[in-house]
Each structure stands twice: as C-alpha cells, then as structure tokens.
Amino acid sequence: MRRNLPENCYSMMIAILKGIKSKTTFFTSLSVFFILIFLTSPNDTTGSQPILTIEGTVTNIPPSLPNSIYLYSYYGNELTEEASSPVNEQGVFRFEMKSILPQGLYKIGLDQTNAASLVISGEEFISVKADYGELKNDTIAVTNSRENEAYRVLLDEWKRMGSKMVRLTVEKSQISTVDPFFVRKTETIEDNVRLIMQEHNVNLLSIKETYPGTFMSDVLVGLSRIPLRIDHPDLKDRYDNERAFMHDYFFEFIGFGEERIVFTPLLAKKYFTYLDQYTHHTTQGFKESVDFLLAKAEDNSTVYEFTIQYLMDTFREKGLPKLAEYVLDAYEEGCHNPLSTKTADKIEKLKRLRVGQVAPEIVSENPDGKTIPLSSLIGKKVVMVYIWASWCEGCEAENPHIVSLYNTFKERGLDIYAVALDKEREEWLRAIRKHKFTWTNVSDLREWESEAVETYQVNRTPTIYLLNREGRIMAKNLRGRELEMKVTELLK
C-alpha cells in the first residue's frame, strides 16, 4: 500500500493553509464500441424551478400489457424508474414532475426494453408521440424540445456510423485467411474504417456547431468522438500501433470535470471498451488502467464516485476480487469529497469482507423452518460460506467439486453453511436432494433480495468464503484446485 501523501491531498492542504492566512485490433475494438452505441442507443438548483410536464401518445399498445408508461433515468448504463403515468385507451399519458431531474439522457416506455431515449434538460414542456412497436428501436417523435431535436440528429449519425461499421466488420470476417490477397484486402478495409471515423468526427463537430449549448453538444459529442493517431503527426515517432495510442488517448475528447457525463450510458461503454481492448490483461496492466481512470475522474466528485463504483462492480462481476480491492485501496489512499450515503455504505460493507475481518453474521432458515445463524458453526476448523442457487449454471458445475471437498475433509473439521438464492422452495429442496447436500442449508427464498446478498455484496453465484475457527475470513472466491489447497492449508 502506498504511504506517500497523495498529490491532490497536498494541494488541498496548501489551499487550506493559504485560506487561514488569507486486446484486439484498433479496427475491431472501435467496431465493438460503435456497434454497442448503434444497438443501444450539472444540476442547477438555484432559484425557482418550473414543473416539467411530459405528455403524449403511444399507439398500438397490446391489450395484454399493463396500462402504464414509465420514465427511467440513466446513471452510467443502469436505469432507475423516476416516475410512472397511467395510459388511457387512446394511449394518452401525462407526467408532471415536481422535482428537479439532472440534465441527461432518459428512457420513456412501457418497460426498460420497450422504451425510447429522451433528453431532459431544464425544459418545462415536452410532447411525445410513439408507436409501441417502434419504441425498442429508439424511434419516437418529440416536439417542443430543441434538446431532443439535437439528440435525434446525433442519434441518426450514430446509426449511420454503426451500420457502416457493421458492414465493414462483416466484410472483414468473410475474407479467407488463405486468400492470396488477405493482407491487401484487410488493409483496404481498415483504411476505409479510418476514413469513416474521420468523417464521423467531422459530422459530430458540424452537429455541435448547429446546436450549441445543448446536452448533445456539451456532453454527448465529446463522448462520441474518436481519437485518431493520424490527427497527431507529432506523435508518429512515439507510437507505431493504434492500440498503444488508444491506451493513452482514448478519452481525449471527454471533459471529466463535467458531471453530466455520468447521466448517459456512453461513459460506461467507454470504460468497458478501454478495459477490454486497450488495457494489458495482466494484474499490473489492470492496476495501471485503474490508476489512469481514477486520475482522470478526480476532476469531478460525481464522476469520481461513478468511476469507483463502476470499477469495483466490474472487477467483482468478472471474478477479480483482488482488483476490486485495489480500487478500494486507491480510494482510501486518496483525499476526496465525501461519497453519497449509498456508495459509502457499500464501501464499508466491502471493507468488512476483506481477508482477516470477522465474517458478518447471516441468519436464515433451514428446510425444516429452523433459524440457523452462521455463527452457530464458528468453532470448526474451517467453515465455508457457499452462496449458490438451484438455477445457477455455474453452481451446477461447481456443486460436485464442493460435495467431493466436503466428503474428503468433513472429518478433519470442514463444515459448510450454504445459502441458496432461490425463490421457489421446491426447486431449492430438489437441488439439495439432487446434489446430496448434507451440510447446513439455509434460504430466505428471496432470491437477489436476500439479506445475504446485501450483507456479502453478492453480484455473482457461486460466491465462496472460507472462515477459520475464530470466524475470520481467510480466503474468498477460490475454485477447483486452489480451493482444495487452501482448505488443506487451513486444516493443518
């Protein structure tokens, strides 16, 4: 762990004292990013704010669907319901928002899938017309809104760019590797890709000039522009390949001091592409990219908090807990504005799940309805907390190994507290019988709403923790041979 005072903390201290006195190719990776866009398409709290009214009509809604329409907000690529409105038989709805919404990209529709994008940016009235069958294609007519007029122009540019990238990707995939002109044809396609990207950047700047001061021009254009090595002739001796260039310049056009960049899914897509395509896939390579992204995000506390969350969640979902711990360490070593209550609480829970900490308590019911706390097993040499589900394919593959491990080591002091994230009692019991789970089995039958999910910050199954006789966490999320070796070590 780094012990030197972080540079940003030093700068803050000086300011206070003064106050007291006074992996793939460039072509493929960019294709992925723009295909993602193609296939998915700062709060001012001063003074009095008008009520935002959104009204309109959605035609051809199937009679079998609920008669409500919803407004969802983006935070990264996550959608949250902000409001709902009944829809009458003619498909007419009306929202009256009496609270301030951040300027950003939203979705409106009958659910998160059948919904179209909508920009909300301080306007008092927005009128919407849509056909139910076209909502999932992001096709919607919005009037009385210059912001949404600008966004639809940008959306058309994204679709134009995306369709061209798809076509070239298909063309490249169809070139045989034994074609005598494989290299020549491939280079021709990649040259065409660069020309399309240059054209795209020119079109974006033209759109930005046409609609100055809009969310589209201030935020979305910067997130959409593509850094190109050809635009940096001064760097031709520094980089001899596109991937190395993109490792350093992928975020060239993004203003990280602008908090509105988190109220759109594009920043999350950029982070994904960067980690997937322009990061060396080693532990050290990922750590360097974490440091790089956190340094970028420090310009704004809202962006920094989003980046911390995104990186921790991504590494945990990918089964890379040590990298998630590295992100947590990086935050703790920094000097930043306070996080939101939700994020701060999440970080505190993750800190309690570090190796060496006493494992948090879990209390749940066994198949007979008897309440069994995890602490009742503490005292055995090793207790495995096994969080699984009958519907989990990964668990289905892991279960035989866990059963074999238990049968091998139970006489030497291994016990298992298995928490099932099931909803249907019979499915849970059937899986217990099928796999011959003879250890302690519990479930509150609340699936992802289970208390164990929140307590242990579970975002994938199976999740495994190994505890010693004092109930301290000694290892987590090991598999196969590594798990067996660690159990053997702890039982000595």
N, C-alpha and C positions, 0 to 999 in steps of 0.2 A: 504494500500500500504506500502511495506517495505521501511524504511528510512535509514537503515544502509548502509554504503558504501560496495558494493559487493566485495567479496574476490578477484576476478580477477582484479577489478579496483585498489584495494590497491596494488596488486602485480605489476601492470603496473606503478603505481606512484613511487614505490620504485625503479623499474628498471630505470625510467627516472631520478630520483634524483641521483642514482649511476652514470648514464651516464654523468650528469652535473659535478659531482666531478671527474670522470674519463670517462470369466466365464464358463466355461465348463471344462471337464476333461483334464488332460495333454494329454491323447491319442487323444481325439477329436481335440483339438486345434492344435497339431502338425500335425495331419492328414490334417486339413484345410490348414495349411501353405504349406505343401509339395504337396498337390493336386493343390494349386494355382500355384506353380512352374511347376508342371507336365503339367497343362493345358495351361500354357502360357510360355511359356518358357523364375597423375598431368601433366598439360601441360608443355612441355619443349619448351620454346620459344627462347632459346639461339641459336645463330649460324644460318647458312642457313638451310632451310628445303626443302627436295625434294617434288615434286608434287606427290600426291598419285593418282595412276591410278587403277580403279576398272573396269574390263571388264569381259564379259561373255555372256552366252546364257540362255534364258528362253524359253523352248519349250512348245508347246500346249497351247499358249495363245489364248483364244476365239477371233474370228474376231470382235466381238461386243465391245470389251474393248478398251480403249484408248491405243495408241501405245507409251506409256512412262513407264519408271520404275523410282522408287524414292528411295532415301536414307534418312532414318529417324534416328535422334539421340534421345537417352533416357536422360531425366532429371527426376529422380525418375521414376514414371510409366507413365509420359507424353511423347508423341512422337512429334518431331518437324521436318518438312521437311528441309533437308540440301541441297539437290541437286536433279536434275532430268536429265534423258537422254532419247532420242528417242530410240525406239526399231524397228529394221527393220523387214522385212517379215520373216526372218530366226530366229528372236528372239534375235539378237545380240545387245548388248548395250555397252557403254563405258562412264565412269565418269573420269574426270580429275580434281582433287581437288587442287586448288591453294592456299587454306588457311589451317591453322593448325586446325585439329579437336582434341578435347580432347580424350585421350585414354579411351575407354569404349565400351559398348555394343550398337550396332546399329541394324536397320532392313532394309532390302532391298526387294522391291517387287513392285507390281502394285498399291497397296494401303496399308493402315495400317493393314488390316485384312489378305490379301493375301501377306504376307511378311515373310521372314525368318531372324533369328538372324545372326549378323556378328560382329566380334570383329575388331575394328580399333585400331592399336597400333604402330604407327610410321613406318609401312612398306611402301615401295614405290610402290609395285605392288601386286594386289590381283586378282585372276582369279576365276570366279564363274560359276557354271553350275547348273541349276534347272529346274524342271518341274512345270508348273503353278499350277497344281492340288495338288502338294505336298508342296507348299510354306507355306500355313497356318498350316501345320503340322511341321513346322520348319525343313523341310528336304531340304538340299542344299549341294552341293559339292564345297568345297573351296580348291584351290591348291595354292602353293607358299606362304603359310602362316602358320608358326608354331603356331601363336596365335590362329588361327581358328581350327587347328588340336587339340590343347589342349582344346579349348572350346567344340568341338564336343564330346570329351571323357567325359567331365564333363556333357554335356547335356544327354548323354547316361546313366550316373549314376543317374541324376535327374529323368529320365524317368523310370529307373528300380525301384528306390525308390518310385516314385509316384504311379506306377502300383501296387506295393505291399501294399502301404497304402490304395489305393482304395479297393483292395481285402479284406483287414482286416476290413475296415470300413463297407463294405457290410456284411461280416460275422457277425460282432458285431450287426448290425441292424436287423439281422434275428434271433437273439436269443430271444425267447419269455420271457417276464418278469415273466411269471408263470412257466417257466421251472424249475423243482426242482434242477437243477444244474446251474442256471443262474449265480450265483456269481463265481462258479468254472470256467465256460466256459469264462466268461468275463475276469477274472484274467488271464486265459491262453492266451487269445488274447492280452491283454495288456503286458504280459511278452514277447510275440512274437514281439510286436511293439518295445519294448526296445532293443531286440536283433537285429532287423533290423536297428534301429537307431545307435547302436554301430557299426554294420557292415558298415553302411553308413559313419560314421566318419572315420573308418579305411581306407575305399576306397578313401575318399577325401584326406587324408594325403598321400596315395600312389600316387594319381594323381598329387598332389602338388610336390612331390619329382621327379616325372618323367618329369615335365615341369616347372622347376624353372625359376623365373624371368618373367613369363607371367602374363597378366592381370587376367587370370583364377586363377593362383596360389597365386598371391599377393592380389587379391580382392574378387573374386567370391567364393573361398573355405571358407574364413572366414565368408562370408555372408550365406553360406550353412551349416556349421557345427552346430550340435545340442548340447546345453549344457545338460548334464545328471547328475542327482543327484547321481547316482551310482559311478560316477567318482570323487566325492567329499566326501570320507568317513569321513573326518574331520568335515563335516557339518551335520552328521547324527543326532546330538542332537539339531540342530538349526531348521531343517525343518522336519515336519512329513508328508508333502504332496508336490506333484510335482508343483502345481500351485504357491505356495508361493516361492518355489525355483526359478521357472522361472521368477517370478516378479522381482527378484534381479539379475538373471544370464542369462537372455535371450540373452543379447548382449555380452556375454563373449568373443567370438572369433572375434569380429568386431573391427578393428582399426579405431576409429573415427578421428584420425589425418590424415587419408588418404582420400583426396578429391575425388578420383576416385570412391568411393562407391556410389556417387550420380548419376553416369552415367550408371546406371543399375536399373531395376525395383525392385531388391531384397530388398533394404533398405526400400522402401515404403511398400513392403509386410510385412517386419519385423515390421515396425511401426504399420501397421494395425493389425497384429496378437497380438502384445503387448497390444494395447489399447482395443482390442476386448476380448482377452482371459485372460490376466494377469494383468489387471487393475480393481480395485474395482469400480463398476459403480455407484459411487456417485460423487457429485461435488467435495468433498475433495479428493476422490480417483483419479479422473482425474487430479486435480491440482498437486497432488504428482507425478503422472506419467509425467506431463509436466515438472516439475522441474527436474525430473530424466533424461529425454531425453535431455533437454537443457544443463544440466551439462555435459552429455556425449559428446554432439555435439560441445561444446566450444573449443575442441582441434583443430578445423579447421574452418576458417571463411566460406568456401564454404559449408561445411556440416552443420554449424550452420544456415546459411541463408536458406538452403533447409529445415531444420527441422522447422524453424519458419514458412515458407510458408506452409509446409505440415500440421502442427498442426492447424494453423489458418483456412486454407481451409477446413480441415476435420471437425472441430467443427462447422463452418458456414454451411457446406453442411448438417450436421446432425441436424441442427436447435438448436445448443447450443451456441448462441452468447456470453453468459457470459464467457464461457470457451475460446472462441476466444479472448475476451477482456483480459482475464487473460494472455494469451500468449503474447499479445501486451504489457501489463504492464510488464511482465517478461523481454521482450526485452528492453524496455525503462529504466528499472532499472539497466540493465547490462552495461558493458563497453566493446564494441566490435569494430571490424574493420567496416568501412563503408559498407553498403549494396550496391548491384547493384542499378542502377538508377530505374530499373523496380520494384524491391521489395520495395525500399524506397518510390517510388511514391504510390505504393499500400498501404503501411502502413500509409502514410499521408492521403490518401483518407479514410481509415478506421477510423483514428483518428477524421476526420471531421464528422463521422457518429455516434459518441458517444452521449449518452444521455446528454442533456444540451447544445450541439452545435447547431448553426443555421443550419437548413437543407439546403443542396446545392440546387441550382436552377435547375429546369427542364423546358425546353421549347419544346413543341411539338404541333402537330395539332389535332384538334377535327375532328369528322366525316364530318363536313362541310368545312374542309380545313382551318379553322381559327386558327392562332397561339395563344395558351393559355399557359402562364407561370404559374408555381406553385405559384410564389409569388403573383399572382393576387387573390389568395384565402386567403392569410395571412390576419389576422384580425378577422376571425371567431374564436370562442372559441376553437374549435378543428378541425384540418384538418388531415384526414387520407390519406397518400400516399399508394395506393394499386397497387402493381406491379403484374400483372397477365398475363394470355394468354388463348385464346379460346381452345387451345389444351392441357391445363394443367389439369390433373385429380384431383390433389389436389385443384386447383382453383374451379373446378366443384363442389367439395364437400363443399368448403368454401363460394362460392358465395351466397347461400341462407341466411347464417348467416350474411354476410355483408349487404345484402339488408334489412334484418329484423332490423339490428342495425341502419342503416341509416334512415329507416322509423320511428323508435322509437325516434331517437334523433335529426333529422334534424331541427325541430322547436326550439330546445334548443341550436343550434349553432354548430352542427356537419356538416362538408362538406367532400367530398371525391374527390381526384384527382387520377383517375385510369389510370395507364399507362399499355397499352397492349403490350406484347412482341410478336406481331403477324407479319406475313409476307404477308398473303392474306387479303386484305381489306374486302372482302365479308364475310370471316369467322369471322373476328372481329365484323363487324356490325351485323351479325346473332347472335353472342353470346350476344351482347348488348341488342338486342330485346328479345332474349330468357329469359334472366335473369332480364329484366326490370331495367337496369342501368340508372337511371335518374339524376345521378350526372355528374361531368365533366369527360369526356372520351377523352383520347388522345393516339396517337401512331404514331411513325415514320415508322412503318411497316418494321423494320429492324431486328426483332426477337432478337437474342442474340448479334447482332451488334448495338443495340440501345444505344444511348448516356446515357440513364437512367441506363443501365446495368453497364457501366463503372463508372458513377458518384456515384451510390449507391452500387457498388461492389456486384451486384446481382449474386448469383450462384444457386438459387432455387426459384421456384414460388409455392404459392404466397409469396411475401415479403411485410410486413406492417410496416409503421412508423406512429406514432401519434405525431402531432405538436401542440404547443399552439398558442395563438394569436400573439405571437412575432416571430413565425416561428421556435422555438427551438424544438429539438427532445426530447420528454418526455417519449417515450417507443417505442419498436420495436419488431416485430415478435411475438406478443401475439396472442392467438387463443381463440375461444369459450368464456367461462365464464370469463377468465382472461381479455380478450379484452373488454368485456362489462363492467366489473368492473372498468377498467382503464378509459374508456370513461366517465362513470358516475362520477368518481372522478374528472376528468379534467373539466367537465361541471358545477361543483358546483360553 
